[in-house]
Structure formats: C-alpha cells, structure tokens
Amino acid sequence: MDPVVHFEMPYDDRQRMAKFYASAFGWQTQMFGEDMGNYVLATTTETDQSGPKKPGSINGGFFPRKPDWPAQHPSVVIAVDDIRESVKKVTNAGGKVLGEPVEIPGVGQYVSFTDTEGNRISMLQPIPRNPHAPQ
C-alpha cells in the first residue's frame, strides 16, 4: 500500500498565506526561491531526520498559482516505490498523468495526475535515505 506523505495547496500571495497558517495553526514555513519554483515548505508537526515524529502526521507545501497550470487545487502526495511503474498503473486505472516526472533536488521524482473523479493528486518516488550518512 502506498501512503499519503505530503499535502500541497496553491497560493496567490505567499507572505499572506504564511502569516495565515502561522497565526491560525502555528505552522512554520520555509520559503524557497525561483530555483525551487518559489515553493513554500510547511512544517505542521514536530519532525526529525526521518520525517514527522507522530505517526499519521504529514507536512506539506504551497506552490504559486499560475494561470497556465491545470488543476491547481489542494491535493495530497502519495509515496511510491517506482514512479514509472506507478504512472502506468494510474493511466491503466483511468487517471491522467499531468506531464512527465521531474526531479526535485534532494527529494526525488515527482509528477501530478488527475484521478477518475477529476481530483489533482501527486506521486513522489523519494530518494532513499541513508541512515548511516553524516548529518
């Protein structure tokens, strides 16, 4: 079974969005530059090198809303072992993959898709973590 590991939502004004989630829920945000697509990482739960400390909790992020991107709605990210195989499974099950998988530096291979109900969802083949690597 492939688990949900991340959520994503679009933003129009990242400073306003970050202030809202910090004030309303105590979330911490880390804002990346243009080289990372102006993505904003959201920490919603206590985390260590392995990820969230509390089982079942996930963190997420926000991406800038763009007029030429399809299906810009809140979505979840599902971790998969093999993104190419999962792309085939999504297509065979009636979903539509939105482009080709892209490499997110230091994270892994990523691609979005729509399911049979029109929901935008994403898949991530994470880079394997080496527990013996220096921190």
Secondary structure, DSSP 8 states (H G I E B T S, - for coil): ---EEEEEEEES-HHHHHHHHHHHH--EEEE--GGGTT-EEEE-S-EETTEESSTT--EEEEEE--TTSS--S-EEEEE-S-HHHHHHHHHHTT-EEEEEEEEETTTEEEEEEE-TTS-EEEEEEE----TTS--
